[in-house]
């Protein structure tokens, strides 16, 4: 495997912000485009490493059409390799589930979103993966140009019965709200969306209890999706919700986007979705030896991470495989493991940069092509335990330290 060298220069994105606004969403009066009215962030070496690795000079018209073949997502009929970054604008005092439905955001948060999206574009990414994003994220992406997006539609991962009628109706209602929010920004113009991800890492307990409650459900046939026989009830739920995404978008706005589901190594043998437009997996190098220690080495690099990617692709060789998350946490209070698998936390910032480049090499050189990769994530996630927790970063919480940039507060 090619030896990787990482630029160690730390990029300072923006220095001091102004005084904090405190919790809650409030409209600030009057325009304020002051460059220092921003949350302060500092880039980690991984950002420079990606910038040296990726190149993208995209013209995004909004008229692009996306499809698939056996290995790739296709843009206007040609292979399009996703080079993406997860983006959640969770700054101190602002948690994603509060700002998602906000009709307006404070200037400081809007300015920070603008800076972040431009920074993601500047490193050569061509795609942003959004979760429950406020409308302003789509406005900012539209203004930045040169970026597509993949939209996650959150599904409760711990519900006991995915086929509970009330739960399905609430999931459909949320789906409508996400699609409506996107089109409220783009109006009659086609959004630059590659795909929707309906659900992310549904838990083993939810899958198992749903399947146990509905052993008779082994097929779904809808307007756009027909699974064929021999699926399980949890898979049928995903198929039904994916079909609803396509149906609602088509009936309401006249477009039909690609749809997938983000699976996980822990449930890879319990649920799969070859009946969707492409398969998606969140894949982390440190998780493979822990959850799948018998995974064969990869054909090129010899890492188990590459071996896992190749195994996933081989299960349904006629469907594209997109890696919808990969990343490394630099949380300080965890044991450092180091290469080639690195660790769930405990990585140095140099480890993070080198490990991400290794992951990209493993994906690029796998036996069969993949549809691309999305890095988790742009910004450290201080908000994981709610509003009060969002003002500080917990050195023991591994999930708060995956960012390519860190918040300075």
Secondary structure, DSSP 8 states (H G I E B T S, - for coil): -----------EEE--------SS----SS----TTSS-EEEE-HHHHHHHHH--------S---EEE-SS-EEETTEEE-EEEEEE----TT--HHHHTT-S---HHHHHHHHHHHHHHHHTT--EEEESS--HHHHHHHHHH-S-EEEEEE---SS-S-TT-HHHHHHHHHHHHHHHHHHHHHHTTS---EEEEEEEE---HHHHHHHHHHTTT----B-SS-B--SS--HHHHHHHHHHHHHHHHHHHHHS---EEEEEEEGGGTTT---TTSSSEEEE--HHHHHHH-TT----SSS--HHHHHHHHHHHHTTTS-EEEEEE-----TTS----TTT--SS---HHHHHHHHHHHHHHHHTSSS--SEEEES-SB--GGGG-TGGGGS--TT-GGG---SEEEE-
